[in-house]
Amino acid sequence: MPTRRLYAHVHSSGNRYPLLTLHADGSLTADDDEMADAIAGLRDTHGLSNEAIFHYMKNKANAYVKHVEEIEDE
């Protein structure tokens, strides 16, 4: 499985911010402490796997921010 990175893309500024990385070994890491807390919360309250959390966050978007995935082949 390749490494997959998720970014938040802010429409108004064009800036991108790293959110999550789903590593080739299946582990999930966050680039922000608040995102790490959100991962723990999704695991605890919904019992989601790392891949399910990644997909859940990928589909979260609104008029101001969209989430963009990049895949790194290894």
Residue pairs with C-beta under 8 A, 6 or more apart in sequence:
1 24
1 26
2 24
2 71
2 72
2 73
2 74
3 21
3 22
3 23
3 24
3 71
3 72
3 74
4 21
4 22
4 54
4 69
4 70
4 71
4 72
5 18
5 20
5 21
5 22
5 69
5 70
5 71
5 72
6 18
6 19
6 20
6 21
6 22
6 54
6 57
6 58
6 67
6 68
6 69
7 16
7 17
7 18
7 19
7 67
7 68
7 69
7 70
8 16
8 17
8 19
8 65
8 66
8 67
8 68
9 15
9 16
9 65
9 66
9 67
9 68
10 16
10 17
10 64
10 65
11 63
11 64
11 65
11 66
12 64
16 68
17 31
18 31
18 32
19 30
19 31
19 32
19 35
19 57
19 67
20 28
20 29
20 30
20 31
20 35
20 39
20 53
20 54
20 57
21 28
21 29
21 30
21 31
22 28
22 50
22 51
22 54
23 29
24 74
26 50
26 51
27 50
28 39
28 50
28 51
28 53
28 54
29 36
30 36
30 38
30 39
38 57
39 53
42 48
42 53
42 56
43 53
48 56
57 67
58 67
58 69
59 67
60 67
61 67
